[in-house]
Amino acid sequence: MVALRRWFERPVGGSWGDDAGAGEQDALCIRGTDLVFGELEIDVESAPLRGFTNEDVRRRSLRNGDIVIEKSGGGSTQPVGRVGLYRRSVPAIPTNFAARLRPRCHVDPRFACYQLASLYFAGRTMAAVKQTTGIQNLDLEELLTNRAWLPPIVAQRAIVGYLDAETTRIDALIAKKQQLIHLLEERRSSLTLAGVTGELMHHGVVRDAGLEWAEGVPAHWDLALLRLVARQGTGHTPSRSHPDWWISDECVVPWVTTGEVQQVRSDRVRVIAETREKVSHIGIANSSAEIHPRGTVFLCRTASAGYSGIMDGAMATSQDFATWTCGELLDPDYLLFCLRAMRPDLLGRLATGSTHKTIYMPDIQALKIPVPPIGEQREISAFLKREVDRSFAVDDALTSQISLLVERRQALITSAVTGEFPVRGAA
């Protein structure tokens, strides 16, 4: 077992120079986002070209076979410590948030990458991370005190050859399953559109729908302004200057805000029963908000524009929503599938704004939908719910399989570089 610091020349990191008089050269700037962690590679195609002083180029330039390790970054969802192997000869320099590791002559660079990845999987990289004000900083000296098995160079290369072949095979399986998940998503969208426009149930006479998002509908179906077949509403936010409207025991009315959109964003959930906040009846009475009955369909029209759901009980909403309470002519589930089918049109044609997209009320009041007989609406809704749920079940199975493949990939790397798994030619 050898300490990792003996695998490499002294790490090179630190800040770039700022001596303008020293001259300037252009080089690729390798960032943390350019490290393709799963492949232990550097995506040089995405790296920007920047100017560096001659001293920076002399001191920090990468050679073919150098390793870049991410040593600083924000957030906590993924610890810093990703690594990538540089395999080019064009001038490149790591950003201030990364460091260069140069393997010594008796260390295969790819083997070193696999070893560092093994430490990452085992949580030993995270043990060397210091969290300060939301920023993660990797103590590289501490990380390199870890001891690891270093076989002879011939054995290292045998292990690398085995791992490259096996991880490539696993990565191909993962990519194929991810492609299937993408195809399932496309199928759900096309199935929903085909359902609410009658294509699934009627293959005979159709007429022009006159809709931006639908070419035609069965001849016996009606087309109507949505606000004429369902009572349209919206919401309002009671004053926050009255805490008792929001935090007292009398706050019993669920209040739908853009925070609840997360529940329906994937289209897995159709009905929401819980909200993060509740408001009192007094707060509702002293604002323009109203309580909508169970079964009311809502559409977010601001920050998370285009996403929709159904209320499982009496609820109020913020002003970020349009609502429709269906009568005898319209089934809430059918309306929900209509809104989800027209989402690309809502976002592409009607939503405006550079930072946050907004669908304005005049456009919402002009929305038209196909209106088949109520019996057909319920039949369509039942079919779509069944097929969409079945599709998501397959999606879940594929996602679980991907997680198992990722775990196998990590375990394979760890067992190979630690000598637990015997690789032919590495004995």
C-alpha angles and dihedrals in degrees: 000000000000129000110250092234087070090057093065143043113250108302115252119215135118131108128324119252121256101198101129091186091064092072129249135250132187118242139156113271109221111209133185089256089060092062109098095205099189091054096036087229137122118240097220091173090071095043113108124232113243140169120257133180118256089249092055091050091049095046105034108028117129124239127205103277097029120131124226116206124191108234105170136034146136130258130034105239091096123021119234118251103092113154135205135184118233111221104170136092098213116107111274135162129191118244120251087264093062138054136215121239116192113197117224120243094266093054123080107224094221091049089052090052091052090049092051089048089053090055089050092053091048093053093244091119090055089051088064094050120105116204116214124171093331094314123112116215120189114218095218094187090055092047091052092055087074112109121226140175111268112189123190115290092256091056091046090056092048090053091047091051091051094046093046090054096044097043090048089054092048092046090053090053091048091049091050092051091046088053090052090052089052091049090050090054091051091047092052090053094048092044092052092049092047090049099052093043094051097246092124096053105028126047097166133077115359132178132209109277095204088219127130092223101040130051100200146347133205113286094243094053121099126228117214144167104263092229090060096057097039133033106254122215143155137197147245139207116246113226115284089208087082104067091181089067089061112027107030128101087257092068099104105135112099109233119209116214135163086275089072091057088082088071094059102029095101093046089236092112120057101171127045121204103170133053131189093237138033129199132205126250088243090057091051091048091052095052140049091260121113136198112247120207127245112284095035112145118224133197123195109226104179135041095002094028121183101029120120144183145160127259114241091202143001107313143160127220139208121249089267092083142071115207136197125198107201125223132194094300098056134053113215093221092051090049090050091054089048091054091048092048091052095045094104089054093045091052098036102042108020107028113090134183136083101235104023120018116229131191107206123221097246088060091047091051089054095054115127127196136183111258113201121180111294092248091056090047091057092045091051092047093050091050094047094047091052095047096042092049090049090050092051090050089058088045090054092049091052092047090052090050090051090052090052091049091050090050091049091049092052094045091048092053093047095047092047098048093044093050093242090120114051112231118198109253093020099083 
